[in-house]
Amino acid sequence: MKAKKNILFVASEVFPFAKSGGLADVAYALPKALSEHMNVDVVMPLYRSIDRKKYNIQKLPKGFQIHIDAQEYEVTLYQCTYNAMQYYFIYSPILCDKEFLYGTPESGYDDNALRFCIFSHAVVMILKDKKYDLAHLNDWQSALVALLLKEQNSLKTKTLYTIHNLAYQGVFEKDVLPQIGISEEFFHMDALEFFDQVNFMKAGIAFADLVTTVSPTYAKEILTQEFGCGLDGFLRHHRSKLVGVINGIDTEFFSPSSDRALRYPYSNVTRKALNKNEYLKEIQLKGQKKPLFIFIGRFTWQKGVETLVEVLEELGSMKCNISILGDGEMKYHSALKRIASEYKNINLQFGYDESLSHRMYAAADFLLMPSVFEPCGLNQMIAMHYGTTPVVHKVGGLSDTVEVIESCQRDKRKGCGIVFDVLSKQTLLKSIQKAIALYSDRSKHTEIIKHNMKCDFSWQSSAMEYEKLYKRVLNG
Ligand code: ADP
């Protein structure tokens, strides 16, 4: 029997320890799905906000110093077992003792380049200490590992780098280079240089053995100027090693029939309705018979919040309820707050609340996802799994996971929803009107809900694709 391969999965956030978005969900669920066939350990920073007691996170005797630009940084390693998975945590005061993970909603921390350079160096130390066949790196925060490994001739660890969102590249002024101890020799257009600045993500793309992104459509989109965020040319240059693999959701955690956040766990449409009743009471909205729309997510341009705000002005006087949960840029907070205060059928909740989001997925009839771009998107899959019909802009992963109702092939890996090609106030409004019409056609809507709830959005088949990609890298 062949020995199982050893994989180190490197991420800057992992559910349930720290989460700002979909990366955390992926970094929890994908390693778990992979662990059936390989040995997978996960490593992340031990942020101050992580509850060490709750997860029984223990300090390891091993610690080390990292030397960067004549400075010494003390790094301590921690470890815990959670749901039969092994997690390593890297602690260094600069990296971890902050209020937020990466910065305020308005801007990143000034020392982010140094913070995640320390993180990457520490990952390399772990790779030196314990033999891993492959390191799976994620987003700009761990991209430097691919470059640092190139400088370590003795280490044969292969790398796979995943881009979860090309809009966040980790771009810094070029004078950080000496401060983070990276040689000037990497400051050229085939490596870190990006319009005379330093771009961490370029290190992952240039030096990893294989690059993936989180949906096949996004893998094509990022090669174009419209979606390439300035890296489309660079990505086209590396296109032979770029693959799109659709994300999944953890169907054990996101399971309407056993979800602990729900008063009425359910597996059918009739019982789902109890959750709507309950939630409307919770947020003090009237109208069990009116369709309930939800929006959950970061208040950023990417998520189409501008269009949402425009449309809300109209929805306020329509026969429906809307419940919004999220956090993000102040300008969107103010705009949403103003509208919500004007209309009785709009409920707005700020903040990040996992349990509340589950109650919303369970209660709603429709999920609004008017994203300008969407690398994969998890909300639409969670929503469909909870029998909530998505209303989405046909981009990225939304286009790979939601099919137009009229031409829906009832594929097991694709749900049905209301899909619009071009994002504008008019198209979103028209789609919402379509949703309201669908809602009044009870039998048609029920049939769609039933199909969506039966779809397979689990990690299983995507994990198998990753396994094949790991083998491709390991076999050279
Ligand atoms: P992102 O671009 O933010 O990574 P994804 O769709 O990939 O978006 O993943 C979003 C994940 O975060 C989903 O699990 C969603 O339910 C969750 N989420 C987003 N915002 C909130 C919030 N304010 N409260 C609770 N969960 C949230």
Boltz pocket constraint, residues with backbone or C-beta under 6 A from the ligand:
constraints:
  - pocket:
      binder: B
      contacts: [[A, 20], [A, 21], [A, 22], [A, 23], [A, 25], [A, 296], [A, 297], [A, 298], [A, 325], [A, 326], [A, 327], [A, 351], [A, 352], [A, 353], [A, 354], [A, 357], [A, 376], [A, 377], [A, 378], [A, 379], [A, 380], [A, 382]]
      max_distance: 6.0
